[in-house]
Amino acid sequence: MSTPAAAVLGVDVLQLLAPGMPVTLVTMRARLGLTQDDVAAALGISRSLYAALEQGKRAVSVSETAALAAALHASVDRSAGRCRRRRRDGSAAAGPEEER
């Protein structure tokens, strides 16, 4: 198994994104070292259904939103329809555009 580039470089995955690049479900999952199977299990769905979420082929249901945010260590901004990364202490972290 190969080692992720961020781990080799000793940086956060978000630091490898170009400025203005969106943070996707794939990025959020990768920065935690989770597989699609891991997140799918947390949501109680199959890996193929979760893959469809990552690819934008399936929308996240209202009932899956909280579980997805918890699995990806994010909080949900319901007014903006966005997820924000959470710090280990549970507080909301700055978005990627605010970290740069």
C-alpha positions as CSV (number, residue, x, y, z in Angstrom):
1,M,0.0,0.0,0.0
2,S,1.4,3.4,-0.9
3,T,1.7,6.3,1.5
4,P,-0.4,9.4,0.8
5,A,1.6,12.4,-0.4
6,A,0.5,14.6,2.5
7,A,1.8,12.1,5.0
8,V,5.2,11.9,3.2
9,L,5.4,15.6,3.2
10,G,4.2,16.0,6.7
11,V,1.4,18.5,5.7
12,D,-2.4,18.6,5.9
13,V,-4.1,17.5,2.6
14,L,-5.7,20.9,2.4
15,Q,-2.3,22.5,2.0
16,L,-1.8,20.6,-1.2
17,L,-4.8,22.1,-2.9
18,A,-4.4,25.0,-5.3
19,P,-5.9,28.3,-4.0
20,G,-9.6,28.4,-4.7
21,M,-9.9,24.7,-5.3
22,P,-13.0,23.3,-3.7
23,V,-12.8,20.9,-0.7
24,T,-14.7,17.8,-1.8
25,L,-15.9,14.7,0.0
26,V,-12.9,12.8,-1.4
27,T,-10.5,15.4,0.1
28,M,-12.3,15.4,3.4
29,R,-12.2,11.6,3.5
30,A,-8.6,11.4,2.4
31,R,-7.3,13.8,5.0
32,L,-8.7,11.5,7.7
33,G,-7.3,8.4,6.1
34,L,-10.7,6.9,5.6
35,T,-11.8,4.6,2.8
36,Q,-15.1,4.7,1.0
37,D,-16.1,1.6,2.9
38,D,-15.4,3.4,6.3
39,V,-17.6,6.3,5.5
40,A,-20.3,4.1,3.9
41,A,-20.4,2.0,7.1
42,A,-20.8,5.2,9.2
43,L,-23.8,6.2,7.0
44,G,-25.3,2.7,6.9
45,I,-25.1,2.5,3.1
46,S,-23.2,0.5,0.6
47,R,-19.8,1.6,-0.7
48,S,-21.3,2.0,-4.2
49,L,-24.0,4.4,-2.9
50,Y,-21.3,6.4,-1.1
51,A,-19.2,6.4,-4.2
52,A,-22.2,7.9,-6.1
53,L,-22.3,10.7,-3.4
54,E,-18.6,11.5,-4.0
55,Q,-19.1,11.6,-7.7
56,G,-22.2,13.9,-7.4
57,K,-24.5,11.2,-8.9
58,R,-26.5,11.0,-5.7
59,A,-27.6,13.7,-3.3
60,V,-27.1,13.3,0.5
61,S,-30.4,12.7,2.2
62,V,-31.5,14.8,5.2
63,S,-31.1,11.7,7.4
64,E,-27.5,11.1,6.2
65,T,-26.3,14.7,6.6
66,A,-25.5,14.5,10.3
67,A,-23.8,11.1,10.0
68,L,-21.7,12.2,7.1
69,A,-20.6,15.4,8.9
70,A,-19.7,13.3,12.0
71,A,-17.8,10.7,9.9
72,L,-15.8,13.5,8.1
73,H,-15.3,15.5,11.3
74,A,-17.2,18.4,9.9
75,S,-20.1,20.6,11.0
76,V,-23.1,21.4,8.8
77,D,-23.9,25.0,7.9
78,R,-27.5,24.4,7.0
79,S,-28.1,28.0,5.8
80,A,-25.3,27.8,3.3
81,G,-25.7,24.1,2.5
82,R,-22.0,23.5,3.3
83,C,-19.9,21.4,5.6
84,R,-17.1,22.9,7.7
85,R,-14.2,21.0,9.2
86,R,-14.2,20.6,13.0
87,R,-11.2,20.9,15.2
88,R,-10.4,18.0,17.6
89,D,-11.9,20.1,20.4
90,G,-15.3,20.2,18.5
91,S,-15.1,23.9,17.4
92,A,-15.5,24.9,13.8
93,A,-12.2,25.4,12.0
94,A,-11.6,28.0,9.3
95,G,-12.6,27.0,5.8
96,P,-9.7,26.3,3.4
97,E,-10.0,29.8,1.9
98,E,-9.6,31.3,5.4
99,E,-6.6,29.1,6.2
100,R,-4.4,30.3,3.3
